[in-house]
Amino acid sequence: MLHFAEKTAPGGPAHPEAEVMVSALNAQLTHHGATDVLRAAFEAVPDIALVSSFGAESVVLLHLAAMVKRDVPVIFIDTEMLFAETLVYQQDVAERLRLENMTVIRADDISAHDPDGTLHTRDTDACCALRKTVPLQKALAPYGGWMTGRKRYQSATRTSLEFFEVEEATGRIKVNPLARWAPEDVRDYMDENRLPRHPLVAKGYPSIGCAPCTSPVAEGEDARAGRWRDQDKDECGIHFVDGKLVRVGQET
């Protein structure tokens, strides 16, 4: 497991050893593809997990990672508000890709904080924290890093996304092997490898989260327009420090 130095003087990086390593990896892999990023990640951070929503594009990273390291730990968060199609798809993909180290996690205190399942109607940030962010933080505690399927084209908050990042709050390394992929790269890869599609994509859901907070997207709309529609929110909080939403232009 990675061990990072204590915080430096005010104004300096919180995890200087990790920052140096991340900078070096990003520079080294600037012109490399996702498979090289994955190999470098497994070598640099042996105790790393892959976190997947098993959403519209998730199968691409899962397939790539499984080819490089079949027993990569895969963490799936069941918020207990997911579409039934997502739960079926998760099982199907895990079986097809022969994922050997699959873990499904759930919040252990939903009944205490959201007994009637209506928290999302009053406070979506609190609901995401309860059902996603906190359970994931607990699940990632033993790991020195984690992989995501985030891509630059997905939203304004991701346009400068790098392959490797350091989480300020934890010092964990976050890896985004598909950061520079374009939508057509994802489609082509799925076609070439005959990967199964999430069934809701064909029904107008290019980005899929929890059922109450995800709606179909009309032609010409942004792919994430159906996530928390008509709200000042386009991230669940998983990718922000301590689950707090960071506005466009700020660093995570």
C-alpha positions as CSV (number, residue, x, y, z in Angstrom):
1,M,0.0,0.0,0.0
2,L,1.2,3.5,-0.7
3,H,2.3,5.6,2.3
4,F,2.4,9.3,1.9
5,A,4.3,12.0,3.8
6,E,2.5,14.2,6.3
7,K,1.1,17.5,5.1
8,T,3.7,20.1,4.3
9,A,3.6,23.8,5.2
10,P,0.5,25.8,4.4
11,G,0.2,26.4,0.7
12,G,2.2,23.2,-0.2
13,P,0.7,20.0,-1.5
14,A,-1.1,17.9,1.1
15,H,0.5,14.7,-0.2
16,P,3.8,15.6,-1.9
17,E,5.1,12.1,-2.7
18,A,1.8,11.2,-4.4
19,E,1.7,14.5,-6.3
20,V,5.2,13.9,-7.6
21,M,4.3,10.4,-8.7
22,V,1.1,11.5,-10.4
23,S,2.8,14.3,-12.3
24,A,5.5,11.9,-13.5
25,L,2.9,9.3,-14.6
26,N,0.8,11.9,-16.4
27,A,3.9,13.2,-18.2
28,Q,5.1,9.7,-19.1
29,L,1.8,8.6,-20.5
30,T,0.7,11.7,-22.3
31,H,0.6,10.0,-25.7
32,H,-0.3,6.5,-24.5
33,G,-3.6,4.7,-24.6
34,A,-5.9,3.3,-21.9
35,T,-4.3,-0.1,-21.7
36,D,-0.9,1.5,-20.9
37,V,-2.5,3.7,-18.3
38,L,-4.1,0.6,-16.7
39,R,-0.8,-1.3,-16.6
40,A,1.0,1.7,-15.1
41,A,-1.7,2.0,-12.5
42,F,-1.5,-1.6,-11.4
43,E,2.2,-1.3,-11.1
44,A,2.3,2.0,-9.3
45,V,-0.6,1.3,-7.0
46,P,-0.9,-2.5,-6.4
47,D,-3.7,-2.0,-4.0
48,I,-6.2,-0.4,-6.4
49,A,-9.9,-1.0,-7.0
50,L,-12.1,-0.2,-9.9
51,V,-15.4,1.5,-9.0
52,S,-18.1,1.0,-11.6
53,S,-21.8,2.2,-11.8
54,F,-22.5,-0.4,-14.5
55,G,-24.0,2.4,-16.4
56,A,-24.2,3.3,-20.1
57,E,-20.5,3.2,-20.8
58,S,-19.1,1.2,-17.9
59,V,-18.5,-2.0,-19.7
60,V,-15.6,-0.5,-21.7
61,L,-13.4,0.1,-18.7
62,L,-14.4,-3.2,-17.1
63,H,-13.5,-5.0,-20.2
64,L,-10.1,-3.3,-20.6
65,A,-9.3,-3.8,-16.9
66,A,-10.3,-7.5,-17.0
67,M,-8.0,-8.1,-19.9
68,V,-5.0,-6.6,-18.1
69,K,-5.8,-8.0,-14.6
70,R,-8.7,-10.4,-14.3
71,D,-8.8,-10.3,-10.5
72,V,-8.9,-6.5,-10.2
73,P,-11.3,-5.6,-7.3
74,V,-14.5,-4.2,-8.7
75,I,-16.8,-2.2,-6.4
76,F,-20.5,-1.6,-7.4
77,I,-22.7,0.7,-5.3
78,D,-26.2,-0.5,-5.0
79,T,-28.1,2.6,-3.8
80,E,-31.3,0.6,-3.5
81,M,-32.8,3.2,-5.9
82,L,-31.3,1.9,-9.1
83,F,-33.3,0.9,-12.1
84,A,-34.0,-2.9,-12.2
85,E,-32.3,-2.9,-15.6
86,T,-29.1,-1.8,-14.0
87,L,-29.1,-4.6,-11.4
88,V,-29.7,-7.2,-14.1
89,Y,-27.0,-5.6,-16.4
90,Q,-24.5,-5.7,-13.5
91,Q,-24.9,-9.4,-13.1
92,D,-24.8,-10.1,-16.8
93,V,-21.6,-8.1,-17.4
94,A,-19.9,-9.5,-14.3
95,E,-20.6,-13.0,-15.6
96,R,-19.7,-12.3,-19.3
97,L,-16.4,-10.7,-18.3
98,R,-15.7,-13.3,-15.7
99,L,-14.9,-10.6,-13.1
100,E,-13.3,-12.6,-10.2
101,N,-13.3,-10.0,-7.5
102,M,-16.7,-8.3,-7.5
103,T,-18.1,-6.5,-4.5
104,V,-21.6,-5.0,-4.2
105,I,-21.9,-2.4,-1.4
106,R,-24.9,-0.7,0.2
107,A,-25.4,1.9,2.9
108,D,-25.9,0.3,6.3
109,D,-28.0,3.1,7.8
110,I,-30.6,4.0,5.2
111,S,-33.5,3.0,7.5
112,A,-32.3,5.6,10.1
113,H,-31.8,8.5,7.7
114,D,-34.3,7.9,4.9
115,P,-36.9,5.5,6.3
116,D,-39.6,6.3,3.7
117,G,-37.2,6.7,0.7
118,T,-38.1,10.3,0.0
119,L,-34.8,12.1,1.0
120,H,-34.0,12.6,-2.7
121,T,-37.1,14.8,-3.0
122,R,-35.9,17.2,-0.3
123,D,-32.1,17.1,-0.5
124,T,-30.5,15.3,-3.4
125,D,-27.0,16.0,-2.1
126,A,-27.8,14.4,1.2
127,C,-29.3,11.4,-0.5
128,C,-26.2,10.9,-2.7
129,A,-24.0,11.2,0.4
130,L,-26.0,8.7,2.3
131,R,-26.4,6.1,-0.5
132,K,-23.2,6.6,-2.5
133,T,-20.5,8.8,-1.1
134,V,-20.3,7.5,2.4
135,P,-20.6,3.8,1.5
136,L,-17.9,4.2,-1.1
137,Q,-15.5,6.0,1.3
138,K,-15.8,3.1,3.7
139,A,-15.3,0.5,0.9
140,L,-12.2,2.3,-0.4
141,A,-10.6,2.6,3.0
142,P,-8.3,-0.4,2.5
143,Y,-7.1,0.7,-0.9
144,G,-4.4,3.1,-2.0
145,G,-6.2,4.1,-5.2
146,W,-9.2,3.6,-7.4
147,M,-10.2,3.7,-11.1
148,T,-13.1,5.5,-12.6
149,G,-14.7,5.6,-16.1
150,R,-14.8,9.4,-16.2
151,K,-14.1,11.2,-19.5
152,R,-13.4,14.8,-20.4
153,Y,-16.4,15.1,-22.7
154,Q,-19.0,14.1,-20.1
155,S,-19.4,17.5,-18.4
156,A,-17.9,20.9,-17.9
157,T,-16.3,19.8,-14.6
158,R,-14.3,17.2,-16.4
159,T,-12.8,19.0,-19.3
160,S,-9.2,19.1,-17.9
161,L,-9.3,15.6,-16.4
162,E,-6.0,13.8,-16.3
163,F,-5.1,10.1,-16.2
164,F,-3.9,10.3,-12.7
165,E,-5.0,12.5,-9.8
166,V,-4.5,12.7,-6.0
167,E,-7.5,13.0,-3.7
168,E,-6.7,15.9,-1.4
169,A,-8.7,14.5,1.5
170,T,-7.3,11.0,1.5
171,G,-4.1,10.9,-0.5
172,R,-5.5,8.1,-2.6
173,I,-4.5,7.9,-6.3
174,K,-7.5,8.3,-8.6
175,V,-7.0,6.9,-12.2
176,N,-9.1,7.8,-15.2
177,P,-7.9,5.6,-18.1
178,L,-10.6,6.8,-20.5
179,A,-10.2,10.5,-19.7
180,R,-9.3,11.4,-23.3
181,W,-11.7,9.1,-25.1
182,A,-14.3,10.6,-27.3
183,P,-17.9,9.3,-27.6
184,E,-17.1,7.6,-30.9
185,D,-14.1,5.8,-29.3
186,V,-16.5,4.3,-26.7
187,R,-19.0,3.3,-29.4
188,D,-16.4,1.8,-31.6
189,Y,-14.8,-0.2,-28.8
190,M,-18.1,-1.6,-27.7
191,D,-18.9,-2.6,-31.3
192,E,-15.5,-4.1,-32.1
193,N,-15.6,-6.2,-28.9
194,R,-19.3,-7.0,-29.1
195,L,-19.9,-5.8,-25.6
196,P,-23.4,-5.8,-24.2
197,R,-25.3,-2.4,-24.0
198,H,-27.2,-1.2,-21.0
199,P,-30.8,-1.8,-22.0
200,L,-31.9,1.7,-21.0
201,V,-29.5,3.4,-23.6
202,A,-31.9,2.4,-26.4
203,K,-34.7,4.0,-24.4
204,G,-33.1,7.4,-24.4
205,Y,-30.9,7.2,-21.3
206,P,-27.3,8.0,-22.3
207,S,-26.3,8.6,-18.7
208,I,-27.9,6.4,-16.0
209,G,-28.0,6.9,-12.2
210,C,-30.7,6.2,-9.7
211,A,-34.3,5.8,-11.1
212,P,-35.9,8.8,-9.3
213,C,-33.2,11.3,-10.4
214,T,-32.6,10.1,-14.0
215,S,-34.9,11.0,-16.9
216,P,-34.6,10.3,-20.7
217,V,-32.7,12.8,-22.8
218,A,-34.1,14.4,-25.9
219,E,-32.2,14.6,-29.2
220,G,-29.7,17.4,-29.1
221,E,-29.5,17.6,-25.3
222,D,-26.3,17.1,-23.4
223,A,-25.9,13.4,-22.5
224,R,-26.1,14.2,-18.8
225,A,-29.1,16.5,-19.1
226,G,-31.3,13.7,-17.6
227,R,-29.3,13.5,-14.4
228,W,-30.9,15.7,-11.7
229,R,-32.9,17.5,-14.3
230,D,-33.7,21.2,-13.6
231,Q,-31.4,21.2,-10.6
232,D,-28.1,23.0,-10.0
233,K,-26.3,19.7,-9.8
234,D,-24.5,17.4,-12.3
235,E,-22.4,15.2,-10.0
236,C,-23.3,12.9,-7.2
237,G,-20.4,13.9,-5.0
238,I,-18.3,10.8,-5.3
239,H,-15.6,12.6,-7.1
240,F,-15.4,15.6,-4.8
241,V,-13.5,16.2,-1.6
242,D,-15.6,14.8,1.4
243,G,-18.6,14.5,-0.9
244,K,-18.9,18.3,-1.3
245,L,-19.9,19.6,-4.7
246,V,-17.1,21.7,-6.4
247,R,-18.4,24.2,-8.9
248,V,-17.2,24.5,-12.5
249,G,-13.7,25.9,-12.7
250,Q,-12.6,24.8,-9.3
251,E,-10.2,21.9,-8.7
252,T,-11.2,18.7,-7.0
